[in-house]
Amino acid sequence: MNTNFSDTIHYIGVDDTDLDLFESQYVVPEGVSYNSYLILDEKTALMDTVDARCMEEWIDKLDTALGDRHLDYLVISHLEPDHSGSILKLLAHHPDVTLVGNAKTFAMLPQFFDVPNTATITVKEGDTLALGAHTLTFYMASMVHWPEVMVTYESSEKILFTADGFGKFGALSQTADEDWACEARRYYFNIVGKYGGPVQALLKKAAKLDIQTICPLHGPILTENLDYYIGLYDTWSSYKPENKGVLIAYASIHGNTGKAAEKLADIIRAKGEEKVIVSDLAREDMAEVIEDAFRYDRMILAAASYDAGVFPCMLEFLHHLQSKAYQNRTVGILENGSWAPTAAKTMKSVLETLKNVTIVEPTVTIKTTLKEENMVVLEELAEAIVNAGQ
Ligand code: FEO
């Protein structure tokens, strides 16, 4: 990826390619980047640090880019350790740097570090910081993804530094030709997805700015087709489906519920539905299935009964959907129960807590294996879910 987007703003981020789990929960097969930017003007400003895992490589990049210049400011957009983890390292190298954050930043900062006596500037909505030819304007973006998050607009080059917003999994060195939306969508729904309202508020502020470049704290710098990225963020944060399609997410113990889910998918496809995805919740990346649940307008949950409830990976999936504010979708249900089916009741009890989720009838119950006698009701569920998309 081209990180030379400006003569005076240097990309000094780092790739983390051997991280097992981002935030101890998300697989990142292509790694992740922790972005950081250095603005060289009459004053110099650093836009965020990086995860402590990569601090040595990063501080070398910073000092190379800085040369013999003095570092004047560190702008702290977000305190999560993937961005703040090298602040103490920075202060050791540049003890007289001035920290720039908002009131929430400085209220939370001591929770993370025993910060030495350091100069600070506390900014609020719309405040500016002149660097010379460059001027930074700060906009609060609380809960995109933490309360202290703020974004920064640089007006001479029309750049918006967006913190986690518009971020994407994938180290820059590994994903130069990769489609942006897939891993940006997985990142968004799993990390920021609960906070659609705050993202909408930020998009409204951004709409008033003339933006030519978006500099996030993860993933590529966005320099063209910005309407495309902003449009996707608008769709995602307003909980609207991005595409028509049916996700069938199943939780199967011995494979029989999985076979029923695959059969249901075949029937739905035979009715002309173009996009039908079948996902095994016990084995596939849960974050990827969450992404698909939000991406498509309809979903079918198929699960085995278990301990008078539902098989645990389905319960885990439902709890993720609940915590990420899944809403505005149509859902069908298939349960399996060899002697006392309880999966449907348990799944419905969670679905009923979600905003504007319609459960289509009929609910399908199979006993251990799919039988010929189940085919009529399976056909009816397929018909109902196809009709719900029209
Ligand atoms: Fe990339 Fe919320 O930290």
Boltz pocket constraint, residues with backbone or C-beta under 6 A from the ligand:
constraints:
  - pocket:
      binder: B
      contacts: [[A, 78], [A, 80], [A, 82], [A, 83], [A, 145], [A, 146], [A, 164], [A, 217], [A, 218]]
      max_distance: 6.0
